[in-house]
Amino acid sequence: MTARCRWGALALVLAAGCGRSPAHPPPPTGAPTALPVPTAKETADRTPITFVAPRTGDKYVYLTKQRRNRKIYALRADAEKGEYFGANTGRSSFVNPHIVFYGSGGKQLTADAPTGIVLEREKTVLMSGGVSARSQDGVHLVSDAMTYDDASETIHARGDVVMDSPDGSQLRGTTLDWNLHSGAIDVAGAH
């Protein structure tokens, strides 16, 4: 069959399918409407959608958060368990999360912990069980727990916090706030 015959046959098949009614009705015309975000009370009355995603061999579980075409963080874990009640209500827990946080100007912080939780509504990442983190310029941070607040682009470390700089200096305290956007660091309870 020549190329011209094949195109003619394809046109006949497509034309024959045009007279049938679609299996699903076409979407309504007009501007799409946003779905309302349920309140905490509304979600308390719903049965969540729950899923479990384990690591398979050398295939990890991945989650990437982006905003306006900019990567905020990339998470890799051995397993994920998630619960969703509706739009903007997800809560996922992770086993052995390895997270790279991306700040402005090429700033990065890579953190590892035994457990982690991502909360969609609060737009936070919680890591616990002993957190070890390293910045792109060699600063090493160890804490009992760490929270990333997406709204302020701030890492909040708490517990026995130790921060070692590449020049050999060390900061110790009970809490540390590190703004990934500005690079500002604030240590409280220094000892």
TIROMAR-80362 format. One record per atom (N, C-alpha, C): residue in three letters; chain; atom name; x, y, z. Coordinates in steps of 0.2 Angstrom, whole numbers, plus 2048, in hexadecimal, padded with zeros to 3 digits. Layout:
N
[ALA A CA [X Y Z]];
...
! end
This chain:
191
[MET A N [804 7FA 800]];
[MET A CA [800 800 800]];
[MET A C [805 806 800]];
[THR A N [803 80B 7FC]];
[THR A CA [807 811 7FB]];
[THR A C [805 816 801]];
[ALA A N [80A 81B 802]];
[ALA A CA [809 820 807]];
[ALA A C [802 823 806]];
[ARG A N [800 825 800]];
[ARG A CA [7FA 829 7FE]];
[ARG A C [7F4 824 800]];
[CYS A N [7F4 81E 7FF]];
[CYS A CA [7EF 819 801]];
[CYS A C [7EE 819 808]];
[ARG A N [7F4 818 80C]];
[ARG A CA [7F3 818 813]];
[ARG A C [7F0 81E 816]];
[TRP A N [7F2 824 814]];
[TRP A CA [7EF 82A 816]];
[TRP A C [7E7 82A 815]];
[GLY A N [7E5 828 80F]];
[GLY A CA [7DE 828 80D]];
[GLY A C [7DB 823 811]];
[ALA A N [7DD 81D 813]];
[ALA A CA [7DA 818 817]];
[ALA A C [7D9 81B 81E]];
[LEU A N [7DF 81F 821]];
[LEU A CA [7DE 822 827]];
[LEU A C [7D9 827 828]];
[ALA A N [7D8 82B 822]];
[ALA A CA [7D3 830 822]];
[ALA A C [7CC 82D 822]];
[LEU A N [7CB 827 81F]];
[LEU A CA [7C5 824 81F]];
[LEU A C [7C3 821 826]];
[VAL A N [7C8 81E 829]];
[VAL A CA [7C7 81C 830]];
[VAL A C [7C5 822 835]];
[LEU A N [7C8 827 834]];
[LEU A CA [7C7 82D 839]];
[LEU A C [7C0 830 837]];
[ALA A N [7BF 830 831]];
[ALA A CA [7B8 833 82F]];
[ALA A C [7B2 82F 831]];
[ALA A N [7B3 828 831]];
[ALA A CA [7AE 823 833]];
[ALA A C [7AD 824 83B]];
[GLY A N [7B2 826 83F]];
[GLY A CA [7B1 826 846]];
[GLY A C [7AE 82D 848]];
[CYS A N [7AE 832 843]];
[CYS A CA [7AB 838 845]];
[CYS A C [7A4 838 846]];
[GLY A N [7A0 834 843]];
[GLY A CA [799 834 844]];
[GLY A C [796 831 84B]];
[ARG A N [79A 82E 84E]];
[ARG A CA [798 82B 855]];
[ARG A C [798 830 85A]];
[SER A N [794 82F 85F]];
[SER A CA [794 833 865]];
[SER A C [799 831 86A]];
[PRO A N [79D 835 86D]];
[PRO A CA [7A2 833 871]];
[PRO A C [7A0 82F 877]];
[ALA A N [7A4 82B 87A]];
[ALA A CA [7A3 827 880]];
[ALA A C [7A2 82B 886]];
[HIS A N [7A5 831 886]];
[HIS A CA [7A5 836 88C]];
[HIS A C [7A3 83C 889]];
[PRO A N [79E 840 88C]];
[PRO A CA [79C 846 889]];
[PRO A C [7A2 84B 88A]];
[PRO A N [7A2 850 885]];
[PRO A CA [7A7 855 885]];
[PRO A C [7A7 859 88B]];
[PRO A N [7AD 85C 88E]];
[PRO A CA [7AC 860 894]];
[PRO A C [7A8 866 892]];
[PRO A N [7A5 869 898]];
[PRO A CA [7A1 86F 897]];
[PRO A C [7A6 875 894]];
[THR A N [7A3 879 891]];
[THR A CA [7A7 87F 88E]];
[THR A C [7A7 884 894]];
[GLY A N [7AB 889 893]];
[GLY A CA [7AB 88F 898]];
[GLY A C [7B2 88E 89C]];
[ALA A N [7B3 893 8A0]];
[ALA A CA [7B9 893 8A5]];
[ALA A C [7B8 88D 8AA]];
[PRO A N [7BD 889 8AB]];
[PRO A CA [7BD 884 8B1]];
[PRO A C [7BC 888 8B7]];
[THR A N [7B8 885 8BC]];
[THR A CA [7B8 887 8C3]];
[THR A C [7BC 884 8C7]];
[ALA A N [7BF 887 8CC]];
[ALA A CA [7C4 884 8D1]];
[ALA A C [7C0 880 8D6]];
[LEU A N [7C2 87A 8D8]];
[LEU A CA [7BF 876 8DD]];
[LEU A C [7C0 879 8E4]];
[PRO A N [7BB 87A 8E8]];
[PRO A CA [7BC 87C 8EF]];
[PRO A C [7C1 878 8F3]];
[VAL A N [7C5 87B 8F7]];
[VAL A CA [7CA 877 8FB]];
[VAL A C [7C6 876 902]];
[PRO A N [7C5 86F 903]];
[PRO A CA [7C1 86D 909]];
[PRO A C [7C4 870 910]];
[THR A N [7C0 871 915]];
[THR A CA [7C3 873 91B]];
[THR A C [7C5 86D 91F]];
[ALA A N [7C8 86E 925]];
[ALA A CA [7CA 868 929]];
[ALA A C [7C4 864 92B]];
[LYS A N [7BF 867 92D]];
[LYS A CA [7B9 864 92F]];
[LYS A C [7B6 85F 929]];
[GLU A N [7B6 862 923]];
[GLU A CA [7B3 85E 91E]];
[GLU A C [7B8 858 91C]];
[THR A N [7BE 859 91D]];
[THR A CA [7C3 853 91C]];
[THR A C [7C2 84E 921]];
[ALA A N [7C1 850 927]];
[ALA A CA [7C0 84C 92D]];
[ALA A C [7BA 847 92C]];
[ASP A N [7B5 849 928]];
[ASP A CA [7B0 844 927]];
[ASP A C [7B1 840 921]];
[ARG A N [7B6 841 91D]];
[ARG A CA [7B7 83D 917]];
[ARG A C [7BC 837 918]];
[THR A N [7BB 832 914]];
[THR A CA [7C0 82C 914]];
[THR A C [7C5 82E 910]];
[PRO A N [7CB 82E 912]];
[PRO A CA [7D1 830 90E]];
[PRO A C [7D3 82B 909]];
[ILE A N [7D6 82D 903]];
[ILE A CA [7D9 828 8FE]];
[ILE A C [7E0 827 901]];
[THR A N [7E1 821 902]];
[THR A CA [7E8 81F 905]];
[THR A C [7EC 81B 900]];
[PHE A N [7F2 81C 900]];
[PHE A CA [7F6 818 8FB]];
[PHE A C [7FD 817 8FF]];
[VAL A N [800 811 8FD]];
[VAL A CA [807 80F 8FF]];
[VAL A C [80B 80E 8F9]];
[ALA A N [811 811 8F9]];
[ALA A CA [816 811 8F3]];
[ALA A C [81D 80F 8F5]];
[PRO A N [81E 808 8F5]];
[PRO A CA [825 806 8F8]];
[PRO A C [82A 807 8F2]];
[ARG A N [830 807 8F4]];
[ARG A CA [836 807 8F0]];
[ARG A C [836 800 8ED]];
[THR A N [838 7FF 8E6]];
[THR A CA [838 7F9 8E3]];
[THR A C [83F 7F8 8E0]];
[GLY A N [843 7F4 8E3]];
[GLY A CA [84A 7F3 8E1]];
[GLY A C [84E 7F9 8E2]];
[ASP A N [850 7FC 8DC]];
[ASP A CA [854 802 8DC]];
[ASP A C [850 808 8DA]];
[LYS A N [849 807 8DA]];
[LYS A CA [845 80C 8D8]];
[LYS A C [842 80F 8DE]];
[TYR A N [844 816 8DF]];
[TYR A CA [841 819 8E5]];
[TYR A C [83B 81D 8E4]];
[VAL A N [838 81F 8E9]];
[VAL A CA [832 823 8E9]];
[VAL A C [834 82B 8E8]];
[TYR A N [831 82E 8E3]];
[TYR A CA [833 835 8E2]];
[TYR A C [82E 83A 8E3]];
[LEU A N [82F 840 8E5]];
[LEU A CA [82A 845 8E6]];
[LEU A C [82E 84C 8E4]];
[THR A N [82B 850 8E0]];
[THR A CA [82E 856 8DE]];
[THR A C [829 85C 8DF]];
[LYS A N [82B 861 8E3]];
[LYS A CA [827 867 8E4]];
[LYS A C [82A 86D 8DF]];
[GLN A N [825 870 8DB]];
[GLN A CA [827 875 8D7]];
[GLN A C [822 87B 8D8]];
[ARG A N [825 881 8D7]];
[ARG A CA [821 887 8D7]];
[ARG A C [823 88C 8D2]];
[ARG A N [81F 88E 8CD]];
[ARG A CA [820 892 8C8]];
[ARG A C [827 890 8C4]];
[ASN A N [827 88A 8C2]];
[ASN A CA [82C 887 8BE]];
[ASN A C [833 887 8C1]];
[ARG A N [833 887 8C8]];
[ARG A CA [839 887 8CC]];
[ARG A C [838 881 8D1]];
[LYS A N [83D 87D 8D1]];
[LYS A CA [83D 877 8D6]];
[LYS A C [83E 879 8DD]];
[ILE A N [83A 877 8E1]];
[ILE A CA [83A 879 8E8]];
[ILE A C [83E 874 8EC]];
[TYR A N [83C 86D 8EB]];
[TYR A CA [840 868 8EE]];
[TYR A C [83E 861 8EA]];
[ALA A N [843 85D 8EB]];
[ALA A CA [842 856 8E8]];
[ALA A C [843 851 8ED]];
[LEU A N [83F 84D 8EE]];
[LEU A CA [83F 848 8F4]];
[LEU A C [840 841 8F1]];
[ARG A N [844 83D 8F3]];
[ARG A CA [845 836 8F2]];
[ARG A C [844 832 8F8]];
[ALA A N [840 82C 8F8]];
[ALA A CA [83F 828 8FE]];
[ALA A C [83F 821 8FC]];
[ASP A N [83F 81D 902]];
[ASP A CA [83E 816 901]];
[ASP A C [837 814 900]];
[ALA A N [833 818 904]];
[ALA A CA [82B 816 903]];
[ALA A C [827 81C 905]];
[GLU A N [821 81C 903]];
[GLU A CA [81D 822 904]];
[GLU A C [816 81F 906]];
[LYS A N [813 822 90B]];
[LYS A CA [80C 820 90C]];
[LYS A C [808 827 90D]];
[GLY A N [803 827 908]];
[GLY A CA [7FF 82E 908]];
[GLY A C [7F8 82D 909]];
[GLU A N [7F5 833 90C]];
[GLU A CA [7EE 833 90D]];
[GLU A C [7EB 83A 90A]];
[TYR A N [7E6 83A 906]];
[TYR A CA [7E3 83F 903]];
[TYR A C [7DC 840 904]];
[PHE A N [7D9 845 906]];
[PHE A CA [7D2 846 908]];
[PHE A C [7CF 84A 902]];
[GLY A N [7D3 84E 8FE]];
[GLY A CA [7D0 852 8F9]];
[GLY A C [7D6 857 8F7]];
[ALA A N [7D4 85C 8F3]];
[ALA A CA [7D9 861 8F1]];
[ALA A C [7DD 864 8F6]];
[ASN A N [7E3 864 8F6]];
[ASN A CA [7E8 868 8FB]];
[ASN A C [7E7 865 902]];
[THR A N [7E6 85E 903]];
[THR A CA [7E5 85C 909]];
[THR A C [7EA 856 90A]];
[GLY A N [7EF 855 906]];
[GLY A CA [7F3 84F 906]];
[GLY A C [7F8 84F 90C]];
[ARG A N [7F9 849 90E]];
[ARG A CA [7FE 848 914]];
[ARG A C [802 841 912]];
[SER A N [808 842 910]];
[SER A CA [80C 83C 90F]];
[SER A C [812 83B 913]];
[SER A N [813 835 916]];
[SER A CA [819 833 91A]];
[SER A C [81E 82F 916]];
[PHE A N [824 830 917]];
[PHE A CA [82A 82D 913]];
[PHE A C [82E 82A 918]];
[VAL A N [831 824 915]];
[VAL A CA [836 820 919]];
[VAL A C [83D 822 916]];
[ASN A N [842 824 91A]];
[ASN A CA [849 826 917]];
[ASN A C [849 82B 912]];
[PRO A N [845 831 913]];
[PRO A CA [845 836 90E]];
[PRO A C [84C 839 90D]];
[HIS A N [84E 83B 907]];
[HIS A CA [854 83E 905]];
[HIS A C [851 844 901]];
[ILE A N [852 84A 903]];
[ILE A CA [84F 850 900]];
[ILE A C [854 855 8FF]];
[VAL A N [853 858 8F8]];
[VAL A CA [857 85D 8F6]];
[VAL A C [853 863 8F6]];
[PHE A N [854 869 8FA]];
[PHE A CA [850 86F 8FA]];
[PHE A C [854 874 8F6]];
[TYR A N [851 877 8F2]];
[TYR A CA [854 87C 8ED]];
[TYR A C [852 883 8EF]];
[GLY A N [857 887 8F1]];
[GLY A CA [855 88E 8F3]];
[GLY A C [857 893 8ED]];
[SER A N [857 899 8ED]];
[SER A CA [859 89E 8E8]];
[SER A C [860 89E 8E7]];
[GLY A N [862 8A0 8E1]];
[GLY A CA [869 8A1 8E0]];
[GLY A C [86E 89B 8E0]];
[GLY A N [86A 895 8DF]];
[GLY A CA [86E 88F 8DF]];
[GLY A C [86F 88C 8E6]];
[LYS A N [86C 88F 8EB]];
[LYS A CA [86D 88C 8F2]];
[LYS A C [869 885 8F2]];
[GLN A N [86C 880 8F5]];
[GLN A CA [869 879 8F6]];
[GLN A C [86B 877 8FD]];
[LEU A N [866 873 8FF]];
[LEU A CA [867 86F 906]];
[LEU A C [865 868 904]];
[THR A N [869 863 906]];
[THR A CA [867 85C 905]];
[THR A C [866 859 90C]];
[ALA A N [861 857 90D]];
[ALA A CA [85F 854 914]];
[ALA A C [85D 84D 914]];
[ASP A N [85F 849 919]];
[ASP A CA [85D 842 91A]];
[ASP A C [85B 841 921]];
[ALA A N [856 83C 921]];
[ALA A CA [853 83B 928]];
[ALA A C [850 834 927]];
[PRO A N [84E 831 92D]];
[PRO A CA [84B 82A 92D]];
[PRO A C [843 82B 92B]];
[THR A N [840 830 92D]];
[THR A CA [839 831 92B]];
[THR A C [838 838 929]];
[GLY A N [833 839 924]];
[GLY A CA [831 840 922]];
[GLY A C [829 840 921]];
[ILE A N [826 846 921]];
[ILE A CA [81F 847 920]];
[ILE A C [81F 84D 91B]];
[VAL A N [81A 84D 916]];
[VAL A CA [819 853 912]];
[VAL A C [811 854 913]];
[LEU A N [810 85A 915]];
[LEU A CA [809 85D 916]];
[LEU A C [807 862 911]];
[GLU A N [802 860 90D]];
[GLU A CA [801 865 907]];
[GLU A C [7FE 86B 909]];
[ARG A N [7F9 86B 90E]];
[ARG A CA [7F5 871 910]];
[ARG A C [7FA 876 913]];
[GLU A N [7FE 873 918]];
[GLU A CA [803 878 91B]];
[GLU A C [809 879 917]];
[LYS A N [80A 876 912]];
[LYS A CA [810 877 90D]];
[LYS A C [816 876 911]];
[THR A N [817 871 915]];
[THR A CA [81D 86F 919]];
[THR A C [81F 868 918]];
[VAL A N [826 868 919]];
[VAL A CA [829 861 919]];
[VAL A C [82C 860 920]];
[LEU A N [82A 85B 923]];
[LEU A CA [82D 859 92A]];
[LEU A C [831 853 92A]];
[MET A N [837 854 92D]];
[MET A CA [83C 84E 92D]];
[MET A C [83E 84D 934]];
[SER A N [83E 847 936]];
[SER A CA [840 845 93D]];
[SER A C [844 83F 93E]];
[GLY A N [846 83D 944]];
[GLY A CA [84A 837 946]];
[GLY A C [851 838 945]];
[GLY A N [853 83F 945]];
[GLY A CA [85A 840 944]];
[GLY A C [85B 842 93D]];
[VAL A N [85D 849 93B]];
[VAL A CA [85D 84B 935]];
[VAL A C [864 84D 934]];
[SER A N [867 84C 92E]];
[SER A CA [86E 84E 92C]];
[SER A C [86D 851 925]];
[ALA A N [86F 858 925]];
[ALA A CA [86F 85C 91F]];
[ALA A C [875 85F 91D]];
[ARG A N [876 860 916]];
[ARG A CA [87C 863 914]];
[ARG A C [87A 868 90E]];
[SER A N [87D 86E 90F]];
[SER A CA [87C 873 90A]];
[SER A C [881 873 904]];
[GLN A N [880 876 8FE]];
[GLN A CA [884 876 8F8]];
[GLN A C [88B 878 8FA]];
[ASP A N [88B 87D 8FF]];
[ASP A CA [892 87F 900]];
[ASP A C [896 87C 906]];
[GLY A N [893 876 908]];
[GLY A CA [897 872 90D]];
[GLY A C [895 873 914]];
[VAL A N [890 877 916]];
[VAL A CA [88D 877 91D]];
[VAL A C [889 871 91F]];
[HIS A N [88B 86E 924]];
[HIS A CA [888 868 927]];
[HIS A C [883 869 92D]];
[LEU A N [87D 867 92C]];
[LEU A CA [878 869 932]];
[LEU A C [876 862 934]];
[VAL A N [876 861 93B]];
[VAL A CA [873 85B 93E]];
[VAL A C [86E 85E 943]];
[SER A N [868 85A 943]];
[SER A CA [863 85C 948]];
[SER A C [85E 856 949]];
[ASP A N [85A 857 94F]];
[ASP A CA [855 851 950]];
[ASP A C [850 851 94B]];
[ALA A N [84D 857 949]];
[ALA A CA [848 858 944]];
[ALA A C [849 85E 940]];
[MET A N [845 85E 93A]];
[MET A CA [846 864 936]];
[MET A C [83F 865 932]];
[THR A N [83D 86B 932]];
[THR A CA [837 86D 92E]];
[THR A C [839 872 928]];
[TYR A N [836 871 922]];
[TYR A CA [837 875 91D]];
[TYR A C [830 879 91C]];
[ASP A N [830 87F 91D]];
[ASP A CA [82A 883 91C]];
[ASP A C [82B 887 915]];
[ASP A N [826 884 910]];
[ASP A CA [827 887 909]];
[ASP A C [825 88E 909]];
[ALA A N [820 891 90D]];
[ALA A CA [81E 898 90C]];
[ALA A C [824 89C 90D]];
[SER A N [828 89B 912]];
[SER A CA [82E 89F 914]];
[SER A C [835 89D 911]];
[GLU A N [834 897 90E]];
[GLU A CA [83B 893 90B]];
[GLU A C [840 893 911]];
[THR A N [83D 891 917]];
[THR A CA [842 890 91D]];
[THR A C [842 889 91F]];
[ILE A N [848 887 921]];
[ILE A CA [849 881 924]];
[ILE A C [84A 882 92C]];
[HIS A N [846 87F 930]];
[HIS A CA [846 880 937]];
[HIS A C [848 879 93A]];
[ALA A N [84E 879 93D]];
[ALA A CA [851 873 940]];
[ALA A C [850 874 948]];
[ARG A N [84E 86F 94B]];
[ARG A CA [84D 86F 952]];
[ARG A C [850 869 956]];
[GLY A N [851 869 95C]];
[GLY A CA [854 864 960]];
[GLY A C [85B 866 961]];
[ASP A N [85F 861 961]];
[ASP A CA [867 862 962]];
[ASP A C [869 864 95B]];
[VAL A N [86A 86A 95A]];
[VAL A CA [86C 86D 954]];
[VAL A C [873 86E 953]];
[VAL A N [877 86C 94F]];
[VAL A CA [87E 86D 94E]];
[VAL A C [87F 86F 946]];
[MET A N [883 874 945]];
[MET A CA [884 876 93E]];
[MET A C [88C 877 93E]];
[ASP A N [88F 874 939]];
[ASP A CA [896 874 938]];
[ASP A C [897 877 931]];
[SER A N [89C 87C 931]];
[SER A CA [89D 880 92B]];
[SER A C [8A4 87D 928]];
[PRO A N [8A5 87E 922]];
[PRO A CA [8AB 87B 91F]];
[PRO A C [8B1 87E 922]];
[ASP A N [8B1 884 925]];
[ASP A CA [8B7 887 928]];
[ASP A C [8B8 884 92F]];
[GLY A N [8B4 880 931]];
[GLY A CA [8B6 87D 938]];
[GLY A C [8B2 880 93D]];
[SER A N [8AE 885 93C]];
[SER A CA [8AA 888 941]];
[SER A C [8A4 884 943]];
[GLN A N [8A1 884 949]];
[GLN A CA [89B 880 94A]];
[GLN A C [896 885 94E]];
[LEU A N [890 884 94D]];
[LEU A CA [88B 887 951]];
[LEU A C [886 881 954]];
[ARG A N [885 882 95A]];
[ARG A CA [880 87D 95D]];
[ARG A C [87A 881 961]];
[GLY A N [875 87E 961]];
[GLY A CA [86F 881 964]];
[GLY A C [869 87D 964]];
[THR A N [863 87F 966]];
[THR A CA [85D 87B 967]];
[THR A C [859 87C 960]];
[THR A N [859 882 95D]];
[THR A CA [856 883 956]];
[THR A C [85A 886 952]];
[LEU A N [859 885 94B]];
[LEU A CA [85C 889 946]];
[LEU A C [857 88A 940]];
[ASP A N [857 891 93E]];
[ASP A CA [853 892 938]];
[ASP A C [858 895 933]];
[TRP A N [857 891 92D]];
[TRP A CA [85B 893 927]];
[TRP A C [857 895 921]];
[ASN A N [857 89B 91F]];
[ASN A CA [853 89D 91A]];
[ASN A C [856 89B 913]];
[LEU A N [854 897 90F]];
[LEU A CA [857 895 909]];
[LEU A C [857 89A 904]];
[HIS A N [852 89F 904]];
[HIS A CA [852 8A4 8FF]];
[HIS A C [857 8AA 901]];
[SER A N [858 8AC 907]];
[SER A CA [85D 8B1 908]];
[SER A C [863 8AE 90B]];
[GLY A N [863 8A8 90D]];
[GLY A CA [869 8A5 910]];
[GLY A C [86A 8A7 918]];
[ALA A N [866 8AB 91B]];
[ALA A CA [866 8AD 922]];
[ALA A C [865 8A7 926]];
[ILE A N [86A 8A7 92B]];
[ILE A CA [869 8A1 930]];
[ILE A C [869 8A4 937]];
[ASP A N [864 8A2 93B]];
[ASP A CA [863 8A4 942]];
[ASP A C [863 89E 947]];
[VAL A N [867 89E 94C]];
[VAL A CA [868 898 950]];
[VAL A C [866 89B 957]];
[ALA A N [861 897 95A]];
[ALA A CA [85F 899 961]];
[ALA A C [861 894 966]];
[GLY A N [862 896 96C]];
[GLY A CA [864 891 971]];
[GLY A C [86B 88F 970]];
[ALA A N [86F 893 96E]];
[ALA A CA [876 892 96D]];
[ALA A C [87A 890 973]];
[HIS A N [87E 88B 972]];
[HIS A CA [882 888 978]];
[HIS A C [889 886 975]];
! end
